[in-house]
């Protein structure tokens, strides 16, 4: 593995560990954003069921109320699955599936540069109080985007 690829992998793994521990989440997913195809390409994860990753990449991404299409339209940087399910009834298959995987909540943090989304981190079952602390979440996003992802 060449040095830039190894360095990127270490940056991604460090980002997942930091975000997971910062929000006391059970799991974390790093994905690259493909704006053209409006896809999230899962690159790495910690403590995420394999069936979740496989089915998400296969068919469930279209039902995810916080998919890339949503973020590209809204230009939000963060959101919670529980918040978005209230306004998107077509997402019921997704909700059922994530619950079957032991996931009750997902917090999404999307990274933007020059008005383009390039990556995101999804955190599963974050701490109930920490997921409500908007200033702490903004601080985490800022730390990750300016320090860890500074070369993107």
N, C-alpha and C positions, 0 to 999 in steps of 0.2 A: 504494500500500500504506500503510495507516495506521500510525502510530508504534508502538502496542503489538504489532502483528503483526511489524513489522520488528525490534523489540527482541527478541521471542521467537525469531525466526529467527537473529538474531545470537548469542543465548544458546545455542541448539541447536548451531549451527556451532562455536562456541567450545568447547562441551562435547565434541563429537566430536573436534576437533583435540587437545584436552588429553588425553582418554582414549586416543586412538590413539597419540600420542607417548609418553605415560606408560608404556604397556605394549608399545611397539615393535610394534604390530599393523599388519597390511597394510591392513585396512579397518575401518570403523566404521559402525554403523547406529543411528539414534535412532528410537524408536517410542513412541507413546502407547499406554497400556493402556486398553482398553475392558473393564472388569470384567464388566459385564452380559452382553456377548456373548463374553467370554473371548477377545478378539482383541488382536493387536498390530497397530497401524496405523502402518506405516513412514512416517515423516515426512521424513527426510533421511538421506543416507549419503555416505560418502567412500570411493571406490575399491571399490565393491561391484558385481559384474556385474549388468546390467539383468535378465538372465534369472533371477537369483536372486530379486530383488525381485518381479518379475512372478509367478513360480511360487509363491513363498512366500505372497504375498497371495492367490493363486488356490487352490491345493490342498495345498501342502506344510505349512502351518502345523499341520494336524491330526497330522502325523507327527513334528513337532519335539518331542523329549523335553524341551526347555526352553521349551515354549510357555507362554502366559499361564496356561492351566489348571494346569500344573505349579506355577508360582510362587504362584498363589492358594491352592493346597492346601498347599504346603510352607512358605510364608512365608519362603523363603530370599531373600537379597538378591543372592547371587552363585552361579554354578555354571559348570562347564565341560561342553561337549558330550561330550568323551571320557569324562568321569566318568559322565554320565547314560546314554550308549549301552550301557554294561555291564549296566545293569539293565532296559533297555527294548528287547526284541527287535523289537517292532513298528515301530521307528524305522529299520529297514534302508533303506527307500526314501529317507528323508531323508538318511541317511549317504551313500548312493550319489550322490544329487543334489549335495550340498554338495561332495563330492570332485570331481565333474565340473566344478564351478565353481572349482576350485583352492583350496577351503577345507578344511583338515585339522582345524582347531580353532576353536571359538567360545567366547568368554567372555561370559557375560551378567551385567549389573549392573542390578538392578531397584531403583527408587526408591519408597519407601513414605511415606505420611503418614496419620496417624490410622488405621492398620491397613488402608489401601487403597493398592494399587499404582497409580501414575499414569503412570509412564514407565519406559523402559529403554534401555540402550545395549548393543549386541552388538558385540564386537570380534573380527575374524577373524584367525586365525593370530598370536595374541600371542606375544611372546618366551617361549621355553620356561622360562627361569628366572624371569622376572617374573610369569608366570601362577601360579607356585607360592608367591609371596611374599604370603601372606594379609594381613599387616599393611599392606603397601603398597596392596593392593587395597581394604582397608577405609578407608585414608586417602584414596584417590582417591574412593571413594563418598561419604565424609563431606564432602570438599571440594566435590564437585559438588552434593550434596543441600543443604548449608547455605549455600553461596555462590551458585552459579549458579541453583539451583532454589528459592531461599528463598521466593519468592512463590507457590509451588504449593499 
